[in-house]
């Protein structure tokens, strides 16, 4: 029997790496549907970034499952891609918010700019780590081709 991988398997692993007060609020309020809609949306944007996945990454959005059983490495790669997408989304939101406040004269702190730069640097490093993981993933079966 094939056990399908749930979105929660990926998202729970990803949430260990971030701290987002907005997500915490949604979760703590018991607004599970809103929470799932938000985090599932990020996962769906991350899926196409998993280049050369050996399995088809199709999913059933209503059931919140992939149509196949994913390995722990595949889940880890998707979780890291989820975090990367979250960082990109968070930085875009933050940059727009900062620009709006700067235009209104309410936001003049230079340390916020440094924080945005550090987040961007972290996202770049994360993308490099993901690339290394995907290469390792692809090389898992190289011995089959060398025999």
N, C-alpha and C positions, 0 to 999 in steps of 0.2 A: 504494500500500500504506500502510495506516494503522499508524504506529508507536505502540504503547501506552506510556504514561508509567509508569515503575516507581516504587514507593514510595521506592526509594533516591534517585531524582532529587530528591524533596522532602526526605527526611530528611537527606541529605548537605548540602543547602543550610542546613537548620535547625541542624545540629550545628556549623556554623561559628560560630554566635552564642552557644553556651553552653559551659560547662565543668562537666561532671558527673563526679566521680571514680567514681561507681557505674557509669555507662555506660562509662567508660574501662576499668574493671576487667573488665566483662563482655566488652568487645571484645578487650582484650589477652589474656584467658584463652582466646580462641578459641571462646567459647561463642556462636557466631553465631545459633543458633536462639533462645536465651534473649534475646540482644540484640535480634534482629528482633521477637520477640514483644512485648518491652517498647516499643520505638520505634514499631512498627506500631500498638499499642494507643493510643498518644498521637495518632498520625495519624488513626486512625479516630474519635477524639473530636473532632478538629479539623475534620473534613470538614463536618459539619452547620453549622459556624459560618461557612462560606463562603456567605454569603447572595447570592442572585441570580446564581449562577454560570451562565454562558451554556451550559456543557456539563453533561451529567449526570455527576455524580461517583460513579458506581457503580464497583465494584472487584472484583477476583478475589483473595481473601485468600490462596489457595494459591500463586498465581503472583506475588503481591505487586505487582500492576499495576492501574492504572485501566483501564477498558474503552474509554477514548478517549485521544487524544493531547492533552495540555494545553500551552497556550502558556507561554512563560517567565514571563509576568506571573501566570498562574494558579498555576504552580509556586511562585513567590515568595510569593504570598498564602498558599498552603497551608503553606509553610515557616514563615512568620511566625505563622500560627495554631498550628502545631505548637509553636513556641517559647512562645507564650502559654499553651498548655495545659500544657506542661512546667513553666513558672514557677508556674502555679496549683497543679499537683500537688506540686511541690517545696516551695512555701510551706506548703501544708496539712500535708505530712509534717513539715516543720521545726517548725511551730507545735505539732503534737501531741507531737513529741519534746521540745520545749522545755517544754511544760506538764507532761509526765511527769517530767522532770528537776527542774523547779521544785518540784513536789509532793514529790519525794524529798529536796529540799534540796541537790542537786548542781549546780544551774544558776542562778546569781544574777547573771550578767554582763549589765549594761544595754546593752552594745554589740551584743549579739545581737539585742535588741529593735530597735535602730536598723537593723541589717542587714536584718531582716525588713521594716521600714518602707520601706527603700530598694528592696528587691526588689519590694514591692507597688507602689511609685511607678513603677518601671521597667515593670512589667506594665501599669499603667494607660497609660503613655506608648506602649507597644507596641500596646495595643488601639486607641489613637487613630491611630497610624500605619497600622495595618491598615485601619481605617475609611476613611482618606484613600486608601489604595491601592485599596480596593474601589470607592470613588466614581470614581476615575480609570479603573478597569477598566470600570465601567458607562458612563462618558462616552465611551469609545473609539468607540462606534458611534452617537453622538448625531447625527452629520451625516446618517446614513441617514434618521433621523426628521424632520430639519429640511428635507430636500429636497422 
